[in-house]
Amino acid sequence: MNFLLAETFTAAFNRLSNQDQKAVKASVFDLQIDPTGNGLQLHRIDKSKDANFWSARVNRDVRLIVHKTGDSMLVAYVGHHDDAYAWAERRRIEAHPRTGAVQIVEVRERVEEVAAPETFDFVAPAAVATPVRQPQLFAALDDDALLSIGVPADWLADVRAATEEGFFSLAEHLPGEASEALLEYAATGILAAPAPTSATADPFAHPDALRRIRPIADQDELEQALAFPWEKWGVFLHPSQRDLTERSFTGPARVAGSAGTGKTIVAIHRAVRLARGNSDARILLASFSQPLADAMAKKLLVLAPETGGIVPRITTASFRGIAEQMYQLEHGVRPRIASDAVLRQRLSEAARAAQLKGFSDRFLLSEWTNVIDAWGITTFDAYATVQRMGRKSRLGPNQRERLWPVFEAVRSVLAAEHYTTWAQVFTGLAETLAGRSRKPFDHIILDEAQDLAPAELRFFAALAPAGPDALLLAGDMGQRIFQHPYSWSSLGVAVRGRSHTLKVCYRTSQQIRQAADHLLPVVLRDVDGLEDERRGIVSVFDGPPPQIETFASDADEATVVREAIAEWIADGVAAHEVGVFVRTPDLVARARAALADLAEGDAITTAPMHLAKGLEFRAVVVMACDQGILPLDERVADAADEAELDEIYETERRLLYVACTRAREHLLLTGVRPASEYFDDFGASVRH
């Protein structure tokens, strides 16, 4: 008999007390061992519209709701007696007549009317008089079209009558695949129906069924699912995520998508899947920074127990962390990295010694960092022909000839002082690895790949073995904040034809995501011509619109921030679910001052924006968005040429995008007047 867990069960399980959860776990284990339910006092739920619903007694008050058919036992819900019975009486579980996917359907005639939410603008409307009647969003879709996307038959009329004002309330009652397809249609005018499924296929194995119902193979798998019930991504995947987790690629591949669409989740699931598929495989799962790598390591334990032999074969590390380990293996010592201050000084000294005129220290450091060092240039011939990607300060042959002795001297001085740079570390390792047939890893999966530097990408390309599924890169061009754009294909990493974009956002409400998207172009295009299309990305839940406030003083700003956070906490947001971000580390004190009088202020995360990557909060404040702070005057003044200035402005914009999209439900942006010019991009009214 198939034993299955539903997402509705894990969500309800997480709401129980610890004591009740222990009792429920024991009962579910008993059911898995003996699906007949002997000892659990199984009773058919007579008032349910579905004759296959049964209740199982957990303790005096808690009941499991299970759905029994001839060959399956589905644990569907758990709750206190009245709540559990009421849930079952309002549901039925069946295969959709068109898609074939098993759905947990809310019975239409038992649904109570719900209050309409605030109006959500799918498309910004022109200023018009108040309409007498809102248009019906889906009136043009016939029954056949609605059934093709998984709308249950008894909800067809409700969907066709839905307006903007009531859509999100309606969507809460529909299966996820139906509500997402309808939302995409409302936003883009395109109805994307899923691929047809064989009528003889297992309805529980349908990709849409697997996003809410998980077959449980054995006791270890059940234990893992119950150990982390709130981590739904550990058990249930969207079909597009599952496809990328399981697909085989003949060459380097890329997973793209805006913030919150599950790129990291795909990377982690894929690492576990590859490890399970080959008991000898060794996998590298790496990300931009060590905190992000540590976070992925924790998520690995959700998917695979330490005792299963999976986790020990998956190495998690930061980009620089794995390079440092391999450098030590090669050279027996850790690399001695030259700081920017050291580089500035050595470049200035070399320029004076060469009597170089007409080039600022700022330009020299930028040219060294973004051209010479980034691309591993060691000869004048290489410098004379290199394409200085994205740099408008054109350098003719004579200028490059004057500059080269400075860079050559700096390279010699650094070597004599036993200094190196991260770019040199990655470049040297890449050259070493390229000549080796045996590699330390069978599969390499990189998260936050949009911030890979050229030398880093060259290193990972050399580290990857020949063969399928060797290299997967996950990232979002809209979150590139540390790296100048360049061509991946020029370094042998061509992902054209193997690049896939996730379109469903789970982390951020539709209002916050749509507002944050105003900071970015509708279409992002990389140097190789690959495009990330922002249109058609949908969030699966509704929320309040973000707030933007400007003030006359820091004190006024602090008062409003403190009041907003206090209100969120009073409404049920825990203090540790609040994040406050500022542009620079020295502004963290301004954020902490705003939290000084909050009873739970110490539990609130305060950090610079560049540390926001990979984090998630129910509520976020982005503070101190003053003119001169965002974009940061210091970076603007440091630009070496017009192209770098343009890139700085765009990077600052993307940095704000990253901070804003850490918010799930609530977002507040604040600044002292005159405020950041980026506030105008949100299209929201600024209250003074």
PLY file of the C-alpha trace (Angstrom):
ply
format ascii 1.0
element vertex 688
property float x
property float y
property float z
element edge 687
property int vertex1
property int vertex2
end_header
0.00 0.00 0.00
1.24 3.51 -0.84
1.80 5.63 2.27
1.64 9.37 1.62
1.83 12.70 3.49
-0.05 15.82 2.38
1.19 19.38 2.69
-2.04 20.20 4.53
-0.99 17.71 7.22
2.52 19.10 7.70
1.17 22.67 7.94
-1.42 21.65 10.54
1.11 19.52 12.42
3.38 22.54 12.84
0.57 24.44 14.61
0.26 21.87 17.40
1.98 21.99 20.77
5.22 20.04 21.22
3.45 17.48 23.40
0.72 16.88 20.81
3.31 16.69 18.03
5.09 13.83 19.80
1.82 11.92 20.08
1.00 12.58 16.43
4.43 11.34 15.32
3.90 8.08 17.18
0.47 7.62 15.60
1.75 8.31 12.07
4.57 5.81 12.55
1.98 3.25 13.73
-0.07 3.89 10.60
2.93 3.41 8.36
3.71 0.07 10.01
0.06 -1.04 10.05
-2.13 0.86 7.55
-5.22 -0.94 8.85
-5.11 1.44 11.81
-5.63 -1.21 14.48
-5.31 0.49 17.86
-6.00 3.99 16.49
-9.79 3.63 16.53
-10.38 4.51 12.89
-13.83 5.95 12.18
-15.33 6.93 8.86
-16.34 10.62 8.75
-19.99 10.36 7.83
-20.65 14.04 7.11
-17.82 14.35 4.61
-18.57 14.60 0.89
-15.71 12.12 0.39
-16.51 8.61 1.65
-12.79 7.79 1.93
-12.06 10.16 4.83
-11.42 8.50 8.19
-10.36 9.85 11.57
-7.73 8.25 13.79
-7.57 8.93 17.52
-4.18 10.33 18.60
-5.09 11.26 22.17
-8.09 12.53 24.07
-8.59 15.54 21.76
-6.30 15.33 18.72
-7.41 13.47 15.58
-5.60 12.46 12.41
-7.54 12.72 9.18
-6.56 10.02 6.69
-7.81 9.25 3.21
-8.03 5.52 2.52
-8.48 3.90 -0.84
-7.77 0.36 -1.96
-4.07 0.93 -2.57
-3.18 4.10 -0.68
-3.18 5.64 2.77
-2.85 9.43 2.71
-2.31 11.35 5.97
-4.20 14.52 5.06
-4.68 16.63 8.19
-4.34 16.74 11.97
-6.04 18.94 14.55
-8.18 19.08 17.63
-11.38 17.06 17.34
-13.83 19.67 16.04
-11.30 21.38 13.80
-10.17 18.08 12.25
-13.72 16.91 11.53
-14.71 20.29 10.10
-11.69 20.23 7.78
-12.60 16.80 6.43
-16.26 17.73 5.97
-15.20 20.64 3.70
-12.80 18.65 1.51
-12.65 15.88 -1.02
-9.59 14.24 -2.55
-9.76 13.18 -6.17
-7.91 13.10 -9.46
-8.74 16.10 -11.62
-10.74 14.92 -14.63
-8.56 16.80 -17.11
-5.02 17.01 -15.70
-5.06 13.69 -13.88
-3.35 15.14 -10.77
-4.69 14.29 -7.32
-6.13 17.42 -5.71
-7.35 18.28 -2.24
-10.47 20.20 -3.23
-12.45 22.50 -0.98
-16.15 21.69 -1.42
-17.73 24.73 -3.04
-21.04 24.84 -1.21
-19.37 24.70 2.21
-17.01 27.63 1.67
-17.93 30.67 3.71
-17.77 34.08 2.15
-14.52 35.88 2.88
-13.80 39.59 3.03
-12.36 41.00 -0.16
-8.70 42.11 0.14
-7.31 45.45 -0.86
-7.23 45.94 -4.62
-4.12 44.59 -6.28
-2.97 46.22 -9.50
-1.92 43.52 -11.95
-1.30 46.27 -14.51
-0.93 49.87 -13.40
-4.19 51.50 -14.57
-4.49 54.95 -16.02
-6.21 57.53 -13.87
-9.95 57.11 -14.45
-13.14 57.80 -12.60
-14.22 55.22 -10.02
-15.72 52.35 -12.02
-19.23 51.25 -11.31
-18.25 47.64 -11.77
-14.84 45.98 -11.93
-14.14 43.85 -15.01
-14.09 40.09 -14.66
-10.52 38.92 -15.13
-11.25 35.51 -16.61
-14.54 36.02 -18.43
-12.87 35.21 -21.75
-11.78 31.74 -20.60
-14.21 28.91 -21.29
-14.66 25.74 -19.25
-12.19 23.82 -21.37
-9.44 26.38 -20.78
-10.07 26.54 -17.03
-10.17 22.77 -16.67
-6.88 22.50 -18.57
-5.06 24.37 -15.79
-6.59 22.32 -12.97
-9.56 24.44 -11.84
-12.01 22.05 -10.11
-15.31 21.74 -12.00
-17.45 23.21 -9.20
-15.26 26.35 -9.06
-15.51 27.27 -12.74
-18.29 29.84 -12.30
-16.52 31.51 -9.36
-13.30 31.84 -11.32
-15.03 33.29 -14.36
-16.80 35.88 -12.18
-13.62 36.92 -10.28
-12.47 40.55 -10.31
-9.17 42.05 -9.20
-10.63 42.87 -5.81
-11.66 39.32 -5.00
-9.12 37.24 -6.84
-6.67 36.53 -4.02
-9.46 35.51 -1.66
-10.69 33.11 -4.32
-7.16 31.82 -5.02
-6.82 30.62 -1.43
-9.52 28.02 -2.13
-8.06 26.71 -5.40
-5.30 24.15 -6.01
-1.91 25.82 -6.39
-1.42 25.04 -10.06
-4.80 26.63 -10.91
-4.27 29.82 -8.90
-0.74 30.31 -10.29
-1.86 29.84 -13.89
-4.72 32.29 -13.35
-2.42 34.85 -11.78
0.01 34.57 -14.69
-2.89 35.01 -17.10
-4.07 38.13 -15.22
-0.55 39.58 -15.33
0.44 38.65 -18.89
-2.67 37.57 -20.80
-1.08 34.16 -21.42
-2.68 30.94 -20.16
0.04 28.33 -19.75
-1.58 24.91 -19.53
0.56 21.98 -18.31
1.69 19.21 -20.64
-0.89 16.43 -21.01
-0.50 13.36 -18.82
-1.37 9.79 -19.70
-4.77 8.75 -18.40
-3.25 5.55 -17.04
-0.52 7.32 -15.09
-0.49 7.24 -11.28
-2.44 10.37 -10.20
-0.21 10.66 -7.10
2.91 10.75 -9.32
1.65 13.70 -11.38
4.03 16.70 -10.98
1.19 18.86 -9.64
0.22 16.19 -7.09
3.82 15.90 -5.87
3.84 19.58 -4.94
1.28 18.82 -2.17
1.39 15.05 -1.60
4.60 13.10 -0.95
4.96 9.31 -1.17
6.90 8.06 1.88
9.11 5.09 1.07
10.34 4.02 4.49
10.61 4.92 8.16
13.75 7.03 7.71
11.99 9.18 5.10
8.97 9.58 7.38
11.18 10.53 10.31
12.87 13.22 8.22
9.55 14.64 6.97
8.22 14.89 10.53
11.46 16.28 11.94
11.19 19.42 9.79
7.48 19.85 9.04
7.74 23.63 8.61
10.38 23.24 5.89
7.84 22.43 3.17
10.46 22.75 0.44
12.13 19.68 1.95
9.12 17.53 1.06
7.08 19.32 -1.60
8.45 20.87 -4.80
6.84 22.90 -7.57
6.85 20.90 -10.83
9.29 23.33 -12.44
11.66 22.91 -9.49
11.31 19.12 -9.51
12.03 19.00 -13.24
15.32 20.88 -12.80
16.22 18.72 -9.82
15.81 15.50 -11.80
16.83 16.53 -15.33
20.13 15.43 -16.84
22.20 18.01 -18.72
24.81 17.20 -21.34
26.86 20.31 -20.54
27.00 23.28 -18.16
23.49 24.39 -17.17
21.95 27.42 -15.48
18.93 27.90 -13.21
17.71 31.52 -13.18
14.79 33.30 -11.54
13.97 36.35 -9.49
14.37 36.49 -5.71
12.34 33.88 -3.85
11.69 31.50 -6.75
13.64 28.62 -5.21
16.98 28.55 -7.06
18.85 27.55 -3.90
16.25 24.89 -3.14
16.75 23.38 -6.60
20.51 23.39 -6.05
20.23 21.58 -2.71
17.68 19.03 -3.93
19.82 18.35 -6.98
22.90 17.74 -4.85
21.02 15.19 -2.75
19.49 13.53 -5.82
22.90 13.14 -7.48
24.39 11.70 -4.29
21.55 9.20 -3.93
21.81 8.19 -7.58
25.47 7.20 -7.28
26.85 5.94 -3.99
30.40 6.85 -5.08
29.65 10.36 -6.30
31.21 13.35 -4.58
29.40 16.67 -4.93
30.51 20.25 -4.32
27.71 22.62 -3.33
29.15 26.14 -3.14
27.89 29.68 -2.73
29.25 33.21 -2.69
29.94 33.52 1.05
30.53 31.25 4.02
27.25 32.21 5.79
25.34 31.21 2.66
27.28 27.94 2.46
26.53 27.26 6.13
22.83 27.90 5.51
22.85 25.37 2.66
24.57 22.83 4.89
21.72 23.13 7.40
19.14 22.66 4.65
20.95 19.52 3.50
20.14 17.94 6.86
16.45 18.54 6.19
16.65 16.45 3.03
19.10 13.76 4.09
19.92 12.43 7.58
23.59 12.42 8.53
23.49 8.65 9.00
22.35 7.97 5.44
25.76 8.39 3.79
24.52 11.31 1.68
25.64 14.40 3.58
29.30 13.27 4.04
29.67 13.10 0.24
28.38 16.64 -0.30
30.93 19.35 0.44
29.45 22.77 1.20
31.77 25.75 0.94
32.07 29.34 -0.18
33.75 30.08 -3.50
36.86 31.34 -1.75
36.64 28.70 0.95
37.00 25.75 -1.41
39.77 27.56 -3.31
41.66 28.19 -0.08
41.40 24.50 0.86
42.73 23.40 -2.52
45.50 26.02 -2.44
46.67 24.63 0.91
46.66 21.10 -0.51
48.77 22.26 -3.45
51.20 24.58 -1.64
51.10 23.55 2.01
50.29 27.10 3.20
47.32 29.42 3.17
47.39 32.19 0.55
48.58 35.61 1.75
46.00 37.91 0.13
46.91 41.53 -0.69
44.24 43.93 0.53
42.93 46.87 -1.49
45.02 49.18 0.68
48.20 47.25 -0.16
47.30 47.24 -3.86
46.64 50.99 -3.90
50.01 51.66 -2.30
51.97 49.34 -4.61
50.25 50.75 -7.71
50.93 54.32 -6.63
54.59 53.55 -5.96
54.99 51.78 -9.29
53.35 54.68 -11.15
55.71 57.17 -9.56
58.73 55.01 -10.34
57.61 54.75 -13.97
56.89 58.52 -14.06
53.39 57.73 -15.32
51.22 60.80 -15.82
47.54 61.25 -16.63
46.10 58.28 -14.74
44.63 58.54 -11.23
45.29 56.04 -8.46
41.58 55.23 -8.62
41.82 54.32 -12.29
44.93 52.20 -11.75
43.26 50.14 -9.01
40.14 49.67 -11.09
42.12 48.63 -14.19
44.20 46.21 -12.12
41.18 44.70 -10.38
38.77 44.46 -13.30
41.15 43.77 -16.19
44.70 42.74 -15.32
44.06 40.64 -12.24
40.53 39.52 -13.10
41.61 38.01 -16.42
45.02 36.74 -15.31
46.96 38.92 -17.77
50.72 38.35 -17.42
52.17 39.69 -20.69
51.98 42.92 -22.61
50.77 41.08 -25.72
47.78 39.80 -23.74
47.05 43.30 -22.38
47.37 44.87 -25.81
44.61 42.67 -27.21
42.28 42.13 -24.25
38.69 43.32 -24.66
38.06 45.64 -21.73
34.44 44.55 -21.34
32.11 47.37 -20.32
34.82 50.02 -19.84
34.33 53.24 -21.81
37.77 54.67 -21.04
39.23 53.46 -24.31
42.94 52.80 -24.18
44.95 52.95 -27.38
48.20 51.01 -27.97
50.38 53.85 -26.67
48.40 54.20 -23.45
48.48 50.47 -22.78
52.19 50.46 -23.47
52.70 53.20 -20.85
50.51 51.42 -18.31
51.92 47.93 -18.66
55.26 48.53 -16.84
53.26 49.67 -13.78
51.17 46.52 -13.67
54.17 44.30 -14.41
56.10 45.95 -11.57
53.21 45.49 -9.14
52.95 41.80 -10.03
56.69 41.37 -9.39
56.57 43.28 -6.09
53.62 41.26 -4.81
55.38 38.01 -5.68
58.59 39.15 -3.95
56.61 40.01 -0.82
54.79 36.65 -0.98
51.48 38.35 -1.61
48.86 36.99 -3.92
45.30 37.94 -4.84
42.14 35.89 -4.92
42.09 36.16 -8.69
45.63 34.75 -8.83
44.65 31.93 -6.47
41.72 30.93 -8.68
43.69 31.36 -11.91
46.63 29.28 -10.65
44.36 26.48 -9.46
42.49 26.51 -12.77
45.75 26.04 -14.68
46.76 23.18 -12.39
43.39 21.42 -12.57
43.01 21.79 -16.33
45.82 19.28 -16.87
44.44 16.62 -14.57
42.12 13.87 -15.75
40.96 12.95 -12.24
38.95 15.59 -10.42
38.06 15.73 -6.71
34.32 16.13 -7.44
31.93 14.39 -9.82
29.33 17.18 -9.77
29.64 20.88 -9.01
26.61 23.02 -8.12
27.09 26.75 -7.60
24.53 29.07 -6.00
24.63 32.88 -6.36
26.50 32.27 -9.61
25.71 35.77 -10.90
28.54 37.07 -8.69
31.24 34.69 -9.94
34.36 36.59 -11.03
36.10 35.50 -14.27
38.92 33.74 -12.43
36.41 31.97 -10.17
34.37 30.71 -13.11
37.55 29.54 -14.84
38.50 27.64 -11.67
35.14 25.89 -11.33
35.08 25.04 -15.04
38.50 23.38 -14.63
37.37 21.68 -11.41
34.35 20.12 -13.15
34.96 16.72 -14.76
34.07 15.89 -18.34
30.65 14.36 -18.79
26.98 15.11 -18.10
25.68 16.96 -15.03
29.15 18.17 -14.15
28.38 21.87 -13.61
25.14 23.64 -12.64
25.02 27.37 -11.91
22.07 28.97 -10.10
21.65 32.72 -9.92
19.70 35.87 -10.71
21.22 38.67 -12.81
18.97 41.06 -10.91
20.91 40.27 -7.72
24.41 40.73 -9.16
26.03 43.19 -6.76
29.71 42.19 -6.58
30.81 41.53 -10.14
31.16 43.35 -13.47
29.32 41.62 -16.36
31.38 39.42 -18.69
30.95 36.51 -21.10
30.67 33.06 -19.52
30.95 31.37 -22.89
34.35 33.03 -23.48
35.63 30.93 -20.58
34.15 27.72 -21.93
30.94 27.77 -19.88
28.22 27.97 -22.53
24.74 27.43 -21.07
22.65 28.43 -24.10
19.94 25.80 -24.56
20.48 24.65 -20.98
19.29 27.80 -19.19
15.95 27.64 -17.36
14.06 30.35 -15.47
11.83 29.70 -12.45
8.68 31.81 -12.53
6.86 31.14 -9.24
7.88 33.20 -6.19
7.16 31.61 -2.81
9.00 33.97 -0.47
7.64 37.44 -1.23
4.09 38.74 -1.54
2.86 39.87 -4.92
2.81 43.51 -3.78
6.39 43.54 -2.50
7.76 41.56 -5.43
6.02 43.79 -7.98
7.25 46.97 -6.27
10.83 45.68 -6.04
10.77 44.68 -9.70
10.40 48.38 -10.57
14.06 48.72 -9.60
15.13 46.44 -12.46
14.62 46.37 -16.22
11.77 44.19 -17.46
14.30 42.11 -19.39
17.81 41.48 -18.08
20.32 40.46 -20.73
23.80 39.11 -20.08
26.89 39.55 -22.24
26.25 36.22 -23.99
22.78 37.36 -25.03
20.83 35.20 -22.57
17.72 36.94 -21.26
15.89 36.80 -17.94
12.31 37.89 -18.53
10.74 39.46 -15.42
7.24 39.49 -16.90
5.18 36.46 -16.03
6.78 35.88 -12.62
4.04 35.46 -10.03
3.91 35.32 -6.24
1.59 32.77 -4.70
0.16 34.99 -1.97
-1.18 38.47 -1.34
-0.12 41.07 1.23
-0.12 44.75 2.16
1.67 47.14 -0.20
5.15 48.31 0.84
5.37 51.64 2.65
7.81 54.42 1.82
8.39 57.18 4.39
10.74 60.17 4.42
11.52 62.38 7.42
13.08 65.62 8.50
15.49 63.95 10.97
16.99 60.67 12.15
14.91 60.91 15.32
11.63 61.12 13.40
12.69 58.16 11.28
13.58 56.10 14.37
10.18 56.79 15.95
8.21 55.56 12.93
10.44 52.50 12.46
10.04 51.58 16.12
6.25 52.02 15.96
5.96 49.95 12.77
7.95 47.06 14.21
6.00 47.18 17.48
2.77 46.97 15.48
4.05 43.97 13.50
5.03 42.18 16.69
1.64 42.94 18.23
0.04 41.38 15.14
1.93 38.12 15.65
5.25 38.62 13.86
8.03 37.29 16.11
10.98 39.61 16.75
13.41 37.19 15.08
11.22 37.34 11.96
12.05 41.05 11.51
15.10 42.30 9.61
16.45 45.85 9.41
18.95 46.65 6.65
21.12 49.70 5.98
23.59 50.54 3.22
26.89 50.43 5.15
28.20 48.84 8.37
28.59 52.21 10.10
24.84 52.82 9.67
23.96 49.74 11.72
24.22 51.96 14.82
21.44 54.16 13.39
19.27 51.06 12.97
20.01 49.78 16.48
19.14 53.18 17.92
15.69 52.92 16.38
15.17 49.59 18.16
16.52 50.71 21.53
13.17 50.92 23.34
11.67 47.72 21.93
11.39 44.96 24.52
12.51 42.30 22.01
14.83 44.52 20.01
17.89 42.31 20.58
16.24 39.48 18.64
15.83 41.63 15.51
18.48 41.22 12.82
20.27 44.43 11.83
22.84 44.26 9.03
24.29 46.01 5.99
22.42 45.32 2.74
25.19 43.24 1.18
24.75 40.65 3.96
21.04 40.25 3.16
21.65 37.61 0.49
20.04 34.29 1.33
18.07 35.65 4.31
14.29 35.72 4.72
12.02 37.61 7.13
8.30 38.10 7.53
8.89 41.85 7.88
11.75 44.06 6.69
12.74 47.69 7.20
15.27 49.23 4.81
16.49 52.30 6.70
18.68 55.33 6.08
17.95 55.53 2.34
19.15 59.12 2.23
20.56 60.99 -0.73
24.29 60.31 -0.79
23.82 56.96 0.98
21.85 55.17 -1.73
23.54 55.32 -4.19
26.62 55.67 -2.01
28.58 58.86 -2.73
31.90 57.14 -1.93
31.38 54.59 -4.71
30.17 57.19 -7.18
33.26 59.32 -6.54
35.46 56.24 -6.94
34.27 55.42 -10.48
37.17 55.23 -12.91
35.14 55.90 -16.07
31.59 56.38 -17.34
30.93 52.67 -17.77
32.00 51.96 -14.22
29.82 54.83 -13.00
26.81 53.32 -14.81
27.61 49.93 -13.30
27.86 51.45 -9.81
24.42 53.03 -10.14
22.94 49.74 -11.33
24.71 47.75 -8.61
23.35 50.11 -5.95
19.88 49.64 -7.41
20.27 45.84 -7.33
21.53 46.04 -3.76
18.28 47.74 -2.75
16.35 45.08 -4.69
18.09 42.33 -2.70
17.26 44.01 0.61
13.60 44.57 -0.30
13.03 41.02 -1.49
14.08 39.55 1.85
10.58 40.55 3.06
7.76 38.05 2.93
4.74 40.07 4.14
5.73 43.57 5.29
8.20 46.07 3.83
8.98 49.59 5.06
11.55 51.85 3.37
12.68 55.01 5.16
15.10 57.89 4.69
15.86 61.41 5.78
15.01 64.09 3.23
16.32 64.50 0.62
15.84 60.76 0.20
17.28 58.30 -2.27
16.43 58.88 -5.92
15.55 55.20 -6.13
12.37 55.81 -4.14
10.88 57.33 -7.28
11.29 54.00 -9.10
8.84 52.20 -6.84
5.87 54.04 -8.28
4.42 54.37 -4.79
3.39 57.60 -3.11
5.92 58.89 -0.61
4.29 60.12 2.60
6.06 62.94 4.43
0 1
1 2
2 3
3 4
4 5
5 6
6 7
7 8
8 9
9 10
10 11
11 12
12 13
13 14
14 15
15 16
16 17
17 18
18 19
19 20
20 21
21 22
22 23
23 24
24 25
25 26
26 27
27 28
28 29
29 30
30 31
31 32
32 33
33 34
34 35
35 36
36 37
37 38
38 39
39 40
40 41
41 42
42 43
43 44
44 45
45 46
46 47
47 48
48 49
49 50
50 51
51 52
52 53
53 54
54 55
55 56
56 57
57 58
58 59
59 60
60 61
61 62
62 63
63 64
64 65
65 66
66 67
67 68
68 69
69 70
70 71
71 72
72 73
73 74
74 75
75 76
76 77
77 78
78 79
79 80
80 81
81 82
82 83
83 84
84 85
85 86
86 87
87 88
88 89
89 90
90 91
91 92
92 93
93 94
94 95
95 96
96 97
97 98
98 99
99 100
100 101
101 102
102 103
103 104
104 105
105 106
106 107
107 108
108 109
109 110
110 111
111 112
112 113
113 114
114 115
115 116
116 117
117 118
118 119
119 120
120 121
121 122
122 123
123 124
124 125
125 126
126 127
127 128
128 129
129 130
130 131
131 132
132 133
133 134
134 135
135 136
136 137
137 138
138 139
139 140
140 141
141 142
142 143
143 144
144 145
145 146
146 147
147 148
148 149
149 150
150 151
151 152
152 153
153 154
154 155
155 156
156 157
157 158
158 159
159 160
160 161
161 162
162 163
163 164
164 165
165 166
166 167
167 168
168 169
169 170
170 171
171 172
172 173
173 174
174 175
175 176
176 177
177 178
178 179
179 180
180 181
181 182
182 183
183 184
184 185
185 186
186 187
187 188
188 189
189 190
190 191
191 192
192 193
193 194
194 195
195 196
196 197
197 198
198 199
199 200
200 201
201 202
202 203
203 204
204 205
205 206
206 207
207 208
208 209
209 210
210 211
211 212
212 213
213 214
214 215
215 216
216 217
217 218
218 219
219 220
220 221
221 222
222 223
223 224
224 225
225 226
226 227
227 228
228 229
229 230
230 231
231 232
232 233
233 234
234 235
235 236
236 237
237 238
238 239
239 240
240 241
241 242
242 243
243 244
244 245
245 246
246 247
247 248
248 249
249 250
250 251
251 252
252 253
253 254
254 255
255 256
256 257
257 258
258 259
259 260
260 261
261 262
262 263
263 264
264 265
265 266
266 267
267 268
268 269
269 270
270 271
271 272
272 273
273 274
274 275
275 276
276 277
277 278
278 279
279 280
280 281
281 282
282 283
283 284
284 285
285 286
286 287
287 288
288 289
289 290
290 291
291 292
292 293
293 294
294 295
295 296
296 297
297 298
298 299
299 300
300 301
301 302
302 303
303 304
304 305
305 306
306 307
307 308
308 309
309 310
310 311
311 312
312 313
313 314
314 315
315 316
316 317
317 318
318 319
319 320
320 321
321 322
322 323
323 324
324 325
325 326
326 327
327 328
328 329
329 330
330 331
331 332
332 333
333 334
334 335
335 336
336 337
337 338
338 339
339 340
340 341
341 342
342 343
343 344
344 345
345 346
346 347
347 348
348 349
349 350
350 351
351 352
352 353
353 354
354 355
355 356
356 357
357 358
358 359
359 360
360 361
361 362
362 363
363 364
364 365
365 366
366 367
367 368
368 369
369 370
370 371
371 372
372 373
373 374
374 375
375 376
376 377
377 378
378 379
379 380
380 381
381 382
382 383
383 384
384 385
385 386
386 387
387 388
388 389
389 390
390 391
391 392
392 393
393 394
394 395
395 396
396 397
397 398
398 399
399 400
400 401
401 402
402 403
403 404
404 405
405 406
406 407
407 408
408 409
409 410
410 411
411 412
412 413
413 414
414 415
415 416
416 417
417 418
418 419
419 420
420 421
421 422
422 423
423 424
424 425
425 426
426 427
427 428
428 429
429 430
430 431
431 432
432 433
433 434
434 435
435 436
436 437
437 438
438 439
439 440
440 441
441 442
442 443
443 444
444 445
445 446
446 447
447 448
448 449
449 450
450 451
451 452
452 453
453 454
454 455
455 456
456 457
457 458
458 459
459 460
460 461
461 462
462 463
463 464
464 465
465 466
466 467
467 468
468 469
469 470
470 471
471 472
472 473
473 474
474 475
475 476
476 477
477 478
478 479
479 480
480 481
481 482
482 483
483 484
484 485
485 486
486 487
487 488
488 489
489 490
490 491
491 492
492 493
493 494
494 495
495 496
496 497
497 498
498 499
499 500
500 501
501 502
502 503
503 504
504 505
505 506
506 507
507 508
508 509
509 510
510 511
511 512
512 513
513 514
514 515
515 516
516 517
517 518
518 519
519 520
520 521
521 522
522 523
523 524
524 525
525 526
526 527
527 528
528 529
529 530
530 531
531 532
532 533
533 534
534 535
535 536
536 537
537 538
538 539
539 540
540 541
541 542
542 543
543 544
544 545
545 546
546 547
547 548
548 549
549 550
550 551
551 552
552 553
553 554
554 555
555 556
556 557
557 558
558 559
559 560
560 561
561 562
562 563
563 564
564 565
565 566
566 567
567 568
568 569
569 570
570 571
571 572
572 573
573 574
574 575
575 576
576 577
577 578
578 579
579 580
580 581
581 582
582 583
583 584
584 585
585 586
586 587
587 588
588 589
589 590
590 591
591 592
592 593
593 594
594 595
595 596
596 597
597 598
598 599
599 600
600 601
601 602
602 603
603 604
604 605
605 606
606 607
607 608
608 609
609 610
610 611
611 612
612 613
613 614
614 615
615 616
616 617
617 618
618 619
619 620
620 621
621 622
622 623
623 624
624 625
625 626
626 627
627 628
628 629
629 630
630 631
631 632
632 633
633 634
634 635
635 636
636 637
637 638
638 639
639 640
640 641
641 642
642 643
643 644
644 645
645 646
646 647
647 648
648 649
649 650
650 651
651 652
652 653
653 654
654 655
655 656
656 657
657 658
658 659
659 660
660 661
661 662
662 663
663 664
664 665
665 666
666 667
667 668
668 669
669 670
670 671
671 672
672 673
673 674
674 675
675 676
676 677
677 678
678 679
679 680
680 681
681 682
682 683
683 684
684 685
685 686
686 687
